[in-house]
Amino acid sequence: MLVAKYYNNNDIRLEDLPTPQIGPGEILVKVRASGICGTDAMEWYRLPKAPRILGHEIAGEIVESKSDHYHPGQRVFVSHHVPCNDCKYCREDNQTACDTLHSGNYDPGGYSEFVRVPKINVDYGVYVLPDQVSYIEGTMIEPLACGVRGLGLIDIRPQHTVLILGCGISGILNIQLAKLAGARVIATDINEYRLKKAQEFGADVVVHAAQDLCLKAERVIVCTGAYAAVEQAFRSIDKKGIILFFAIPNRDISIPIPDFWRNELTVTTSYGAAPADLEAALDLIATRKINVKDTITQILPLTQIQEGFKIVAEAKDSLKVVLEP
């Protein structure tokens, strides 16, 4: 089978590997669509483990099954990370802190023609796609689920103003989720294309990030790794407000501790998604409460993955790139 092995952003090699053989309780999925996550193009994050076959946003068709719960022909989304559901973190409903969730994956990765889904992922991470959800839309379940979890941590209310810094795909999804919660949304970016998209997807106000923001927001969601956004977040947060680092810079941040203390600010982070978040995301897509279809701006064959990574890394006139192996 054809796979794409990542060495760095400018060196992704197409190779042939044997199709994986499945064992008891496992399934083999033919990958029909695989999204390129922005984190896949963050070299500081990916290079330490390179070379490897990346890709964790997949939808496909089961072609072989040794599970009693699934059969060939079913259209599915498969989660690459699943919790053990038994450790102290899982028992306290903090599945994204589970060591099993952080260590598991499917074989060999989503940038391939087929993936073997281990039994634990079959048991806890396979979701049958409704007829109205396409394979392409299915790739957006995991990214949207990350947003569902993040917003669930910061208690957005209808009377809130939410400032979203960065209007790439994560910013666009967070805009839609915040609007669904009834909030007023202000979005910033340095890219005019993405500011236009933010407005199209429901932002009440869009502002170029170079402009001074004379506002105080109850919630700030950082959806870019630019350090300038960190500084903007602390300038813009209202008293008793919450800053969510949905994305992070590649360096430690400096917290203005007098303001942090005096104004009783909260700073929190969000990483990944739990099964409940994935279920919620699938429902939001299936019921069309969140528009993911129009966030997909480029669809390429797996053989053009190098071009796809270039588009993602340059972060210009695009939101989401999806590959079709």
C-alpha positions in Angstrom: 0.0 0.0 0.0 1.0 3.6 -0.5 2.1 5.7 2.5 3.5 9.1 3.0 6.4 9.2 5.5 7.2 12.6 7.2 10.8 13.6 7.6 10.2 17.3 7.8 7.8 19.8 6.3 9.8 19.8 3.0 10.6 16.2 2.9 7.6 13.9 2.8 8.3 10.7 0.9 5.9 8.3 -0.8 6.7 4.8 0.1 5.3 1.3 -0.3 4.5 -0.8 2.8 2.7 -4.1 3.2 -1.0 -3.7 4.1 -1.3 -4.4 7.8 -2.7 -7.7 9.0 -5.3 -7.5 11.7 -5.7 -9.6 14.8 -8.6 -10.6 17.1 -11.0 -7.7 17.8 -9.3 -5.5 15.2 -10.5 -3.9 11.9 -8.8 -2.9 8.7 -10.0 0.5 7.3 -9.5 1.8 3.8 -8.8 5.5 4.3 -11.1 7.5 2.1 -10.2 10.9 3.5 -7.4 12.2 5.8 -7.1 15.8 7.1 -3.9 17.6 7.5 -3.8 19.0 11.1 -1.9 22.2 11.7 0.1 20.4 14.4 1.4 18.0 11.7 3.2 21.0 10.1 4.7 22.3 13.4 8.3 21.1 13.0 9.3 21.8 16.5 6.6 19.4 17.6 7.1 16.7 14.9 10.8 16.5 14.2 11.9 14.8 17.4 9.8 11.7 16.4 10.5 11.8 12.7 10.5 9.9 10.4 7.0 8.6 10.9 3.7 8.3 9.1 1.5 11.0 10.5 -2.2 11.6 10.0 -4.9 11.3 12.7 -8.0 12.8 11.2 -9.4 10.0 9.1 -12.7 8.6 7.7 -12.9 5.5 5.7 -14.6 2.1 5.0 -14.1 -1.1 6.9 -12.8 -3.7 4.5 -12.0 -6.4 7.0 -13.2 -7.1 10.6 -12.4 -9.5 13.4 -14.7 -7.6 15.7 -18.2 -8.6 16.7 -19.3 -5.0 16.6 -18.3 -3.9 13.1 -18.5 -5.4 9.7 -17.0 -4.7 6.2 -18.8 -2.0 4.3 -19.4 0.3 7.2 -18.4 3.9 6.8 -16.5 5.1 9.9 -14.5 7.8 11.6 -11.7 6.3 13.8 -10.2 8.1 16.7 -6.4 7.7 16.9 -6.3 8.3 20.7 -8.6 6.5 23.1 -8.5 6.4 26.9 -8.3 3.3 29.0 -11.4 4.2 31.0 -10.0 2.7 34.1 -7.2 4.9 35.5 -7.7 7.7 38.0 -7.9 10.3 35.3 -10.6 8.4 33.4 -12.6 7.7 36.6 -12.6 11.5 37.3 -13.8 12.2 33.7 -10.4 13.6 32.7 -9.8 11.2 29.9 -7.4 13.5 27.9 -4.9 13.1 30.8 -4.9 9.3 30.4 -1.5 7.8 29.6 -3.2 5.3 27.3 -4.8 8.1 25.3 -1.4 9.8 24.8 0.4 6.6 23.9 -2.0 4.7 21.5 -2.5 5.2 17.8 -3.6 3.3 14.8 -1.2 1.5 12.4 0.6 3.0 10.6 -1.0 6.4 10.4 -3.7 8.3 8.5 -1.4 9.3 5.6 -1.8 5.8 4.1 -4.2 3.7 2.0 -5.1 1.4 4.9 -4.9 1.5 8.7 -5.1 -1.3 11.2 -7.2 -0.3 14.1 -6.1 -1.9 17.4 -8.7 -3.6 19.6 -8.8 -0.8 22.2 -9.4 1.8 19.5 -12.1 -0.5 18.0 -13.7 -0.8 21.5 -13.6 2.9 22.4 -12.9 5.0 19.2 -14.9 3.9 16.2 -17.9 5.9 15.1 -20.2 4.9 12.3 -20.9 7.8 10.0 -24.6 8.7 9.3 -25.6 8.7 5.6 -25.7 12.5 5.5 -22.0 12.8 6.7 -19.5 12.4 3.9 -16.0 11.0 4.3 -14.6 14.5 3.8 -16.8 15.9 6.6 -15.9 12.9 8.8 -12.3 14.1 8.9 -13.5 17.1 10.8 -14.9 15.2 13.7 -11.7 15.2 15.7 -10.8 18.9 15.1 -14.3 19.9 16.1 -14.2 17.6 19.1 -11.1 19.4 20.3 -13.1 22.7 20.2 -16.0 21.1 21.9 -13.8 20.1 24.8 -12.0 23.4 25.0 -15.2 25.5 25.1 -16.6 23.1 27.7 -13.8 24.1 30.0 -14.4 27.8 30.0 -18.2 28.1 30.6 -19.2 30.5 27.7 -22.5 32.2 28.4 -24.8 34.2 26.1 -23.9 37.5 27.7 -20.2 37.0 27.1 -18.0 38.6 24.6 -15.5 36.0 23.3 -12.3 37.2 21.6 -10.7 34.6 19.3 -7.1 35.3 18.3 -6.3 33.5 15.1 -8.7 32.5 12.3 -7.2 29.4 10.9 -9.3 26.2 11.0 -9.3 26.0 14.9 -10.3 29.7 15.1 -13.2 29.2 12.6 -14.5 26.1 14.5 -14.3 28.0 17.8 -16.1 31.0 16.3 -19.0 28.7 15.3 -19.0 27.0 18.7 -19.0 30.3 20.6 -21.8 31.6 18.4 -23.8 28.4 19.0 -23.4 29.1 22.8 -25.0 32.6 22.2 -21.9 34.7 22.7 -20.8 37.8 20.9 -17.6 37.0 19.0 -14.7 39.2 18.0 -12.0 37.6 15.8 -8.5 38.7 14.8 -5.9 37.6 12.4 -3.1 39.0 10.2 -4.4 37.4 7.1 -7.2 39.2 5.2 -8.5 36.0 3.6 -9.0 34.4 7.0 -10.6 37.5 8.4 -13.1 37.3 5.6 -13.7 33.7 6.4 -14.2 34.5 10.1 -16.9 36.9 9.1 -18.5 34.4 6.8 -18.6 31.8 9.6 -20.3 34.1 12.1 -17.9 36.4 13.8 -19.7 39.6 14.8 -16.6 41.7 14.5 -13.3 41.0 12.7 -10.2 43.1 13.4 -6.7 43.0 11.8 -4.3 41.8 14.5 -2.0 44.8 13.9 -4.7 47.2 15.1 -5.1 48.1 18.8 -7.9 46.3 20.4 -9.6 48.6 22.9 -11.8 46.0 24.5 -12.2 43.7 27.4 -13.6 40.2 26.8 -14.9 37.7 29.3 -13.3 34.9 27.4 -10.2 34.9 25.2 -9.4 31.8 23.0 -5.8 31.8 21.6 -5.9 29.8 18.3 -2.5 30.8 17.0 1.1 30.1 18.1 2.2 33.7 17.5 3.6 35.1 20.8 2.0 38.4 20.0 -1.4 36.7 20.5 -0.3 35.8 24.1 0.4 39.4 24.9 -2.9 40.5 23.3 -4.8 37.9 25.3 -3.6 39.4 28.6 -4.3 43.0 27.4 -7.8 42.0 26.4 -9.1 39.8 29.2 -11.7 41.3 31.5 -11.6 40.9 35.3 -12.6 37.4 36.4 -12.1 36.3 32.8 -10.7 33.1 31.4 -7.9 32.8 28.7 -7.9 29.4 26.9 -4.7 28.4 25.1 -6.2 26.3 22.4 -2.9 26.8 20.6 0.5 27.5 22.1 3.7 29.3 21.1 7.0 27.4 20.9 8.3 29.0 24.1 7.3 29.7 27.7 4.9 32.5 28.2 5.1 35.4 30.7 2.1 36.0 32.9 1.6 39.5 34.2 1.2 38.3 37.7 0.0 41.5 39.4 -3.0 41.6 37.0 -3.4 37.9 37.2 -3.7 38.2 41.0 -5.6 41.4 41.3 -8.2 40.7 38.7 -8.6 37.0 39.5 -7.9 35.8 36.0 -7.9 32.2 35.0 -5.5 30.8 32.4 -6.1 27.2 31.1 -5.2 24.9 28.3 -7.0 22.3 26.2 -5.4 19.3 24.5 -7.2 16.7 22.4 -10.7 15.3 22.9 -12.5 12.6 24.9 -15.0 10.1 23.5 -17.9 12.3 24.7 -16.5 15.2 22.8 -16.2 13.1 19.6 -19.8 12.0 19.9 -20.9 15.6 20.4 -18.9 16.7 17.4 -20.3 14.0 15.2 -23.8 15.1 16.2 -23.1 18.8 15.5 -21.9 17.9 12.0 -24.7 15.4 11.3 -27.4 17.9 12.4 -25.7 20.8 10.5 -25.4 22.9 13.6 -21.7 23.4 12.7 -20.7 23.9 9.1 -17.5 21.9 8.5 -18.0 21.3 4.8 -17.2 24.8 3.8 -14.1 25.0 6.0 -12.4 22.5 3.7 -10.7 24.6 1.1 -8.4 22.1 -0.6 -8.8 18.4 -1.5 -5.7 16.7 -2.8 -4.7 13.1 -3.6 -2.2 11.5 -1.2 0.4 11.7 -3.9 0.3 15.5 -3.5 0.8 15.5 0.2 3.9 17.7 -0.1 1.8 20.4 -1.7 -0.7 20.0 1.0 1.9 20.5 3.7 3.1 23.6 1.9 -0.4 25.1 1.9 -0.8 24.3 5.6 2.6 25.7 6.6 2.2 28.9 4.6 -1.2 29.5 6.2 -2.4 31.9 3.4 -5.5 31.3 1.3 -6.7 28.1 3.0 -8.4 26.8 6.1 -8.4 23.0 5.8 -6.6 20.6 3.5 -7.9 17.1 3.2 -6.1 14.2 1.4 -7.9 11.4 -0.5 -5.6 8.3 -0.6 
